[in-house]
Amino acid sequence: MTFRKFTDYLEILENTSSTNDMVEILAELINALGEDEIDKALYLSLCHLGPLYDVVLFNMSEKLAVRALAQAYGLDEEEVK
């Protein structure tokens, strides 16, 4: 799955208030992922790079992440938001 498609699922989840709908969206996401992607996608959806016992976090503010993505892809920061 492309990162763009993954982030589309996360955006849908963010805008969903019903727990039942969230479960359905997560199930759809998991079914769309390859077997080797499921663990990584679930960790990323929780803002972690891996299991908690590895203690690897982004430790970046949202503003810094937006700035980095904008620079990496040659976009304006408003486009990334």
C-alpha positions as CSV (number, residue, x, y, z in Angstrom):
1,M,0.0,0.0,0.0
2,T,1.3,3.5,-0.8
3,F,1.9,5.9,2.1
4,R,-0.7,8.3,0.5
5,K,-3.4,5.6,0.6
6,F,-2.5,4.8,4.2
7,T,-2.7,8.5,5.2
8,D,-6.1,8.7,3.5
9,Y,-7.4,5.9,5.8
10,L,-6.0,7.8,8.8
11,E,-7.7,11.0,7.7
12,I,-11.0,9.2,7.4
13,L,-10.5,7.7,10.9
14,E,-9.7,11.1,12.3
15,N,-13.0,12.5,11.0
16,T,-15.1,9.6,12.2
17,S,-16.8,9.8,15.6
18,S,-18.6,6.5,15.7
19,T,-16.6,3.7,17.2
20,N,-18.4,1.1,15.1
21,D,-17.5,3.0,12.0
22,M,-13.9,3.3,13.1
23,V,-13.8,-0.5,13.6
24,E,-15.1,-1.0,10.1
25,I,-12.6,1.4,8.6
26,L,-9.7,-0.2,10.5
27,A,-10.8,-3.7,9.4
28,E,-10.9,-2.4,5.8
29,L,-7.4,-0.9,6.2
30,I,-6.0,-4.1,7.6
31,N,-7.6,-6.1,4.8
32,A,-6.0,-3.8,2.2
33,L,-2.5,-4.1,3.7
34,G,-0.1,-6.8,2.7
35,E,0.9,-9.3,5.5
36,D,4.4,-7.6,5.8
37,E,2.8,-4.2,6.2
38,I,0.2,-4.8,8.9
39,D,2.4,-4.4,11.9
40,K,4.2,-1.4,10.6
41,A,1.0,0.4,9.6
42,L,-0.6,-0.3,13.0
43,Y,2.5,1.1,14.8
44,L,2.5,4.2,12.6
45,S,-1.2,4.7,13.3
46,L,-0.3,4.8,17.0
47,C,2.6,7.3,16.3
48,H,5.2,4.7,17.0
49,L,7.9,3.2,14.9
50,G,7.7,-0.2,16.5
51,P,6.6,-1.9,19.7
52,L,6.6,0.1,22.9
53,Y,9.3,-2.0,24.4
54,D,11.6,-0.7,21.7
55,V,10.9,2.9,22.9
56,V,11.4,4.5,19.4
57,L,9.2,7.6,19.0
58,F,9.1,10.3,16.5
59,N,9.7,13.0,19.1
60,M,8.9,15.7,16.5
61,S,6.3,18.4,16.9
62,E,3.5,18.5,14.4
63,K,4.8,21.8,13.0
64,L,8.3,20.4,12.5
65,A,6.9,17.3,10.8
66,V,4.8,19.4,8.4
67,R,7.8,21.6,7.6
68,A,10.0,18.5,6.9
69,L,7.4,16.9,4.7
70,A,6.8,20.1,2.8
71,Q,10.5,20.5,2.1
72,A,10.9,16.8,1.1
73,Y,8.1,16.9,-1.4
74,G,8.5,20.5,-2.6
75,L,5.1,21.6,-1.3
76,D,3.9,24.6,0.7
77,E,3.3,23.9,4.4
78,E,-0.4,24.7,3.9
79,E,-0.7,21.9,1.3
80,V,0.8,19.4,3.7
81,K,-1.6,20.4,6.5
